Structures are given as C-alpha cells and as structure tokens.
Amino acid sequence: MRFVSVRLRASLPRPRGPRSAPAADLSLRVRAAGVDYDVLARVGLLEPGGRPGAGGPVAGADEHVAAEAGPCPGVRWPVCADVLHERLPRPYADAVRRLGGLAAAHPGCRLAAAPLTGGGWAVVDGTSRTVVPLARRVPADQPLLASCLHAWLVAGHALRDIEDIRVVPGG
C-alpha cells in the first residue's frame, strides 16, 4: 500500500536547465481530444506548496491510496484502496474477469488495472465497471499508471477519451 500524489497539466514545452521541482516517479503524456496533458505521479506526500513537474497551470490534482491487488494473505489494504493494480501480465480475457471481480469485491475502489501479456493494460473504472484496453506503450512494470488514470478520472475526464499514453523519460 502506498500514498500517491498525481498532477495533471496541459503539456508545455520542456524548459532546459535545472529543475525547480522534484522529479516524478512516473511521467506520462496523455493525448485526448487532440490535446496533450502531462500526468506526473509521485509516491508519498508532496512538500507543502510543492508539486512534481511545476511550471504550468494544474488541470487536476489527486492524492489517494494505491495497493497491489494480488493475493496477500492477512493483508487487508485492498479493502480501503482507491486504486488497485495487478503485478503480473495476463491475457486480456483473464484481465477482464479479474478486474470485474475486483470492482465487484471492492466497491470503494475507483480504478483497477492489470498489465496485459503482449503489452498494454486493461483498466476498469469502478463506477461504470467497463474494462478498456489502454496504454500499449506503458510497460507492465509501471503500476503508477493506475494512479495516473485515477487522477484523470478525478479531474473529470473519461478513459474512453484517451487516444494515446506514453512514458516521458526523466519526468
């Protein structure tokens, strides 16, 4: 279980020179409706007034609890998590069944995601319980993708509107 902070902002040209904010643990570029957004996730609390990727108007902010959904006997974190993620890739049909089961078992979970064999992720919005395939270019070892997508939903966007997601190195 971990506390995650995420910020969304319209993409700006990256300035050269020293950073004014701590690096994100995962930086993504999300394209939706012809607009690019930077989505920056950081594990843990941010310093007061600080945010990863400072340097533009924030279009959305989110702080939540994320947990691995895997079998952990005696561990009850998934019960109170806002975001659940699987660790091991699975075929799409298996991911749909697993995510459907997670959404039913954890009604307080807003988003769950599982990496897919062959690339990409299956993602379920807990409010609609519709599983969608996304993020073909985001590797399976990036579970913070689920946190970034949670922030996307919290900011009022829909998963179906996402055209592309890619990792931005050195976020």
C-alpha positions in Angstrom: 0.0 0.0 0.0 1.2 3.5 -0.8 0.0 7.0 -0.8 0.3 8.6 -4.3 0.2 12.2 -5.4 -0.6 13.0 -9.0 -0.8 16.2 -11.0 -2.3 16.8 -14.5 -1.5 19.8 -16.6 -1.7 20.8 -20.2 1.7 20.0 -21.8 4.1 22.8 -22.2 7.5 22.8 -24.0 10.1 21.4 -21.6 12.4 24.1 -20.5 16.1 23.4 -20.4 18.1 23.9 -17.3 17.8 22.9 -13.7 14.5 21.6 -12.3 12.6 23.6 -9.8 10.6 20.7 -8.5 11.4 17.1 -7.5 11.2 14.5 -10.3 8.1 12.4 -10.6 8.3 8.7 -10.1 6.3 8.3 -13.3 5.7 10.9 -16.0 3.2 10.3 -18.8 2.0 12.2 -21.8 -1.7 11.6 -22.3 -3.4 12.7 -25.6 -7.2 13.2 -25.6 -9.4 15.2 -27.9 -6.3 16.4 -29.7 -4.8 17.9 -26.5 -1.6 16.7 -24.8 -1.5 16.5 -20.9 1.4 15.8 -18.7 0.5 13.5 -15.9 3.0 13.2 -13.1 2.9 10.8 -10.2 4.9 10.7 -7.1 4.8 8.1 -4.3 4.3 9.8 -0.9 3.3 13.2 0.3 4.5 16.3 -1.5 6.0 19.2 0.4 3.6 22.0 1.2 3.0 24.0 -2.0 5.3 21.7 -4.0 4.3 19.5 -6.9 6.1 17.4 -9.3 6.5 19.0 -12.7 5.8 22.5 -11.5 5.8 25.0 -14.3 2.3 25.3 -15.7 -1.3 25.6 -14.7 -2.5 22.5 -12.9 -5.6 21.0 -14.7 -6.2 18.4 -11.9 -4.7 17.1 -8.7 -5.3 13.9 -6.9 -3.9 12.1 -3.8 -5.0 8.6 -3.0 -4.1 5.2 -1.6 -3.0 2.6 -4.1 -2.4 -1.1 -3.4 -1.4 -4.3 -5.2 -4.5 -6.5 -5.8 -2.5 -9.8 -5.7 -3.1 -12.5 -3.1 -1.5 -11.3 0.2 -2.9 -13.5 3.0 -3.8 -11.4 6.0 -3.2 -8.1 4.2 -6.4 -6.0 4.0 -5.1 -2.9 2.2 -7.1 -3.6 -1.0 -10.3 -3.1 1.0 -9.5 0.6 1.6 -7.6 1.4 -1.6 -8.8 3.9 -4.1 -6.6 2.3 -6.8 -5.8 -1.4 -7.2 -3.2 -2.8 -9.7 -2.1 -6.3 -10.7 1.6 -7.0 -10.9 1.8 -9.9 -13.4 0.7 -9.6 -17.0 -2.3 -11.8 -18.1 -4.3 -12.3 -21.3 -7.0 -9.8 -22.0 -9.9 -12.2 -21.3 -8.4 -13.2 -17.9 -7.8 -9.5 -17.1 -11.4 -8.6 -17.8 -12.6 -11.4 -15.5 -10.1 -10.4 -12.8 -10.9 -6.7 -12.9 -14.6 -7.3 -13.0 -14.2 -9.4 -9.8 -12.1 -6.7 -8.2 -14.6 -4.0 -9.0 -17.4 -6.1 -7.5 -15.5 -7.1 -4.4 -14.1 -3.6 -3.7 -16.9 -1.1 -4.4 -14.9 1.8 -2.9 -12.1 1.3 -5.4 -12.5 3.8 -8.2 -10.0 2.2 -10.6 -8.2 -1.1 -11.1 -5.6 -2.0 -13.7 -3.8 -5.1 -14.9 -0.9 -5.4 -17.3 -1.6 -7.5 -20.4 0.6 -10.2 -22.0 1.7 -8.7 -25.3 1.7 -5.2 -23.9 -0.7 -2.6 -22.7 -3.1 -2.5 -19.7 -6.7 -3.5 -19.0 -8.3 -0.8 -16.9 -11.7 -0.7 -15.2 -13.5 2.4 -13.9 -15.2 1.2 -10.7 -18.2 3.5 -11.3 -19.1 2.0 -14.7 -17.4 -1.4 -14.4 -16.4 -1.2 -18.0 -13.0 -2.7 -18.8 -11.0 -0.9 -21.6 -7.6 -1.7 -23.1 -5.2 1.2 -22.8 -1.5 2.3 -22.7 0.1 -0.1 -25.2 3.4 1.8 -24.8 3.4 1.7 -21.0 5.4 -1.2 -19.6 4.0 -3.8 -17.2 6.4 -2.7 -14.5 4.7 0.7 -14.2 1.8 0.2 -11.7 1.7 4.0 -11.1 -0.1 4.1 -14.5 -3.2 3.1 -12.5 -2.7 6.1 -10.2 -2.3 8.5 -13.1 -5.5 7.2 -14.7 -7.3 7.6 -11.3 -6.3 11.3 -11.4 -7.5 11.5 -15.0 -11.0 10.4 -13.8 -10.9 12.6 -10.7 -10.2 15.6 -13.0 -13.5 14.9 -14.8 -12.1 13.1 -17.9 -13.2 9.7 -19.2 -11.0 6.7 -20.0 -12.7 6.3 -23.4 -11.5 9.7 -24.4 -7.8 8.8 -24.2 -6.2 8.5 -27.6 -2.6 7.7 -26.5 -0.5 7.3 -23.4 3.3 7.2 -23.3 6.0 7.4 -20.7 8.1 10.6 -20.7 11.6 9.8 -19.6 13.2 11.9 -17.0 9.9 13.3 -15.7 
